[in-house]
Amino acid sequence: MSRARVARRIATGAAYGGGGIGLLGVAGVGVLFAEMQLAKRSVGGGVAPLPPAADGLYGRGFDGVPLRLAMLGDSTAAGQGVRRVGQTPGALLASGLAQVAERSVELRNVALPGARSDDLDRQVALLLTQPGRVPDVCVIMIGANDVTHRMPPTQSVRYLSEAVRRLRAAGTEVVVGTCPDLGTVEPVYQPLRWLARRLSRQLAAAQTIVAVEQGGRTVSLGDLLGPEFAANPREMFGADNYHPSAEGYATAAMAVLPTVCAVLGVWPEPERLDADRHEGMLPVAVAAAEAAGEAGTEVTGARAPWALLKHRRRRRLTEPAAPDPAP
């Protein structure tokens, strides 16, 4: 069965209350879970430094009312594995957005290391407690722990769908960085490497379908732990050989920043499709399946059941200075 059909089945199961683990079975995922736990402990004791608090004001030299950016999700969104504030994806995105928009950016990060998609309800509630301070844009990075902790994919995407729906209803733009490719975690060997890749890409495609259908945009993070990591793993992985390094987070932030800017209307490139870059209008499930295999690929909803598939040009990010405290 094609990835597009599997993703659509997962998304449909989420909408109608299905809870199956998917085509690969509970036993296979259980073996994967055990292997991933061993992988996380095999280098550096499985310990990564806690993420530094990056909340605050970036682009302090710009005038005007600050844009509000929020980060939700798991350790990837929190920035676990690096020690400096400026190396976290939230700080990199806030600084990059400030430079592109020429406005200061207030960052709030409610992501929790180890979180699964069922924690998104709590995280969204934290952001919506002050109606007058709802973020302009939220970036969600979630899914890896859902795979390794055997959460049924239909449940996983149901939680994500509800989070995107609530944020959009509150007036917030939403960008989802989909589940990274777990098949590149270095200590995991074949055939479990293949199984990890297949499960994570299936989930990423299903995440894209539900996020787009709720009015969000997605960016594939498949290559967050993909070819660039495989080619240079010692630089792209952190001390525990599981979480990304500073260079890894910068690569992920570069992939997400163009979509964050575009959803706010501040990206300098025109909003047109480029056939030479294999951009175009596709059925949502097909676009989701294609995006799951290529990092940095954006999927945006169009007239149902169609979606726009885009490959935005990345902009190199530099580590920002420490932020001013949030007001």
N, C-alpha and C positions, 0 to 999 in steps of 0.2 A: 504494500500500500504506500502511495506517495506521501512525502512529508506534509504536503498541503492538505491531503485528506485526513491524515492523522491529527494535524493541528485543528482542523475544523471539527473533528469528532470530539476532541478534548474541549474546545470552546463551547460546542453545543451541549456536551455533558455538564459543563459548569452552569450553563444557563438553565438547564432543566433538572439539575439536582443529581446528576450522575456522579459516581465516586470511584470508578475503576482506576487501577494503577496504570493501565496502558497495555500495549501489546507485548512488552518485554517481561511482564510478570513480577510478582512480589519476590520470588526467590532470587531472581537476577538482581533486583534493586537491593535486596538485603546483602548480597555478596558485595555489591558495589559500595554500599555504606561501610561495611567492615574494612574494605580495602582503602577507602578514602580516609578513614580514621587512622589506619596504619601509615598512610602516606603523610598525613599531617604531622605525625609524630616522628617520622623517619629522619628529618633534617631539622636541626635547630630545636629539637625537643618539642616540636609542634607548637611553639610559643611565639607569638608576634606581639610587639608592644601595643598597648592600648592606643586608640587613635587620639591625637591631640585635639582639644576643643578649638574649632575654627570659626565659631560664631562671631559676628562683628561686621564692621563696615569696611568695604573695599572700594578703591577708587576715590579716596577721600578728597582728592584735588578737584573733583568735578562738582559743578553746581546743580541745583535742582533737587526735587524730591527723589530719594533713593528708590531704585527698583528693589523688590523683595524676592529673594531666591530661597527656596527650601529644599533640603535633601532628605529623602526618606529611603528606608531599605535596610540592608544588612551591612556587614563589615566593609564591603566594597564601597558603599555610599559613605560610610563613616570614615574610611581611610585607614583602617587597621593595617599595620605593617610598616608605617613610616613614623618618624619621630618629630618632624617639624610641621607646624601648622600649614605653611605654604606648600607642602607636598601633598596635602589631602585633595581629593577631587573637588570637594566643595569650595575650598579656597581657590583652586585653579579656575573653576568655572566662574566664581564670583569676580575674580580679577579679570578674566578674559571678557566676561560680559560687560564689565565696567569700561574696559578699553574700547570695545566695539560700539557700545551704546553711548559712550561719553557721558555716563551718569554713574554716580556712586551706587553700590549694590550692598544691601543688607542681607547677610547670610544667616540662616537658622538651620541647623542640622539636627534632626530628631532620629536619624538612623541608629540602629542598635546592632553591634557585632553579634553574630549568631542568630539574628532574627530570621524567621520564615515569613511567608506571606500572610499568615494569620495575625502577625503583629502589626500589619498596616492599619488596621482599624484603630488601634491605640495611637499610632503615630499621626494619623490624619486628625484624630480628635485633639491632639496637642496643638496642631497648627490652626485649628478652627475655633479655639476657645475665645479668641479675640476677633470678632467679626470685622472690626475696623482695621485689622492688621493682617488680613488674609494675603498670602504670598501672591505675587504676580505670576510666578512660574514655579512649579515643583518638579524636581527630578527624582525619579524612583529607580533604584537599582536593587533588584531582588531576584531570587530564584535558585541560587546555588545550594543553599541549605535545604530548600524544598526537595531537591534531587537527592542529596546525600542523606537526608533524614526521612526519606520514603513518604513524603506527603503526596497523596494522589494528585496528579496534575489537574484534574477537574476541580478539586478543592483549591489548589494553588491559584489557578487563574480566576476562580470565583472571587477570592479575596482581593486580587488585584483589580478585577473589574469593578467591584464595589468601591474600592479606594479611589479609582479614577473617576467614577461617577460622582462621588461625594465632592471631590475637589473641583470638578468641572461645574457642578451645581453651585458651588460657592464663588465661582467666577475666576478660578485659577487655571492657567494653562498647565498642561501636564506633558512631560517628556519621560518616557520609560526606557531605561537602558536594560535590554532584555538579558535573560540568563546567559552568563558566559559559558564558553566551551570548556567543560570540566575534563575533556579528554586530553588536555595538555598539561595537567598537573604531573610533574616530572616523575615522581615515584610510582605512578600507576602504570601497570604494564598491560599488554594485550593478553586476552581479549577484553579485559575490563576497560581499557582505554577507549575501545570502540563503543562499548556499552555506555560509558559516561558521555561520550560525544553525542551519541544518538539520543539519549534521554534529555540532555541539556538543550539540544537543538529542537527537539520536539516541543519542549516547554517554551523555549524562546518564540517559536512560531505561534503557539497558542496564545502566549502573552500578547503578541502583536495584534492578533485578531481581536481580542477582547478590549485592549486598550484603545485601538482605533475605533471600534464600534461605540465606545463610550466618549469619544471626542478628544482623545489624546493623540500624541505622536509617539513613535518608537524609534530607537536607534539600536541596531544590533551590536552587542558587545561580544559576539562570538570570538573575535580575534583579540579580545582583551587578554585571553590566554591561548591565542592562536598562533599563526605562522610567525609573527614577530617574536613571540615568546619562545616558540620552538627553536627559532634560529639563534636566540641569545638568552637562554633561560636564566643564567646566572645574574644577568643585569635586570631582567624583567620580573623575576620573582623576588619576594622579600626574604627575610632571614629564615622564615619557617618553611620556605620552598612551597608555600601554598597561597598566601596573600601576595598581591602585587607589590613591587618595589615602587620607589618614587618615579622611576622612568615608566613603569607599568601604568601607574595612575595618570601620569601626564598623557600617555597614549590614549587611555580611555576618555579623559577629559577633552582631548583634541577631537575625538570622534563625536562627542555629545554637544560640544559648544555651538557648532553651526546651527543645530536644530533648536537649541535654547534661544539663540539670537533670532532665528527665523520666526519662531512662534510668537515672539514679541514684536516682530516687524522691524528689527534693527540690523538684520544681516545684510551686508552691502551687495551681495550678488543678487541678480534678478531672479524672480520666482518663475522660471521657465524650465521646461524639460529639455535635456540634452541627450539626443539619441545616441551620440557617440560615446556617452558614458553609460549606456544601457539603462537609461531612465525611461519611465513610461507609466501608463495606466494599466493596471492588472486587477483581476479579481483579488479581493482581500486575502484569501487563504493562499493564493499563489504568490502574491507579493510577500506575505509573511514567511513562507517557506524559502523563498530566494534570499530574503534579508537575513534569515537565521544563519546562513552559511558565509556571510561576508560582513565583516565589521565596518561600522560607520554608515551602514545603509539605513536610510530613513524611510519610514512608511507613514503616510499621512492619509487620513480618510478623505474620500471624494464622495460622489453620489453613490449610495449603496447599490450593488455590492462591490464597488470598485474602490481602489486605493492608488495613491501615487507612490512610486518607488523612485527614490532619489539617492545620488551619491554625492554628497556635498564635499567641497574642498576643505581640507582641514587647515587650521591655523596653529602654528607652533606656539605653545604656551610656556611662559617662564614663571619660575616660582615667585609668588607675590610676597610683599612685605607683610609683617604681622598686622592684623586688622585692628582698627579702633574697636573698643567694646560696643556691643549692640546697644542702641538707645532704649 
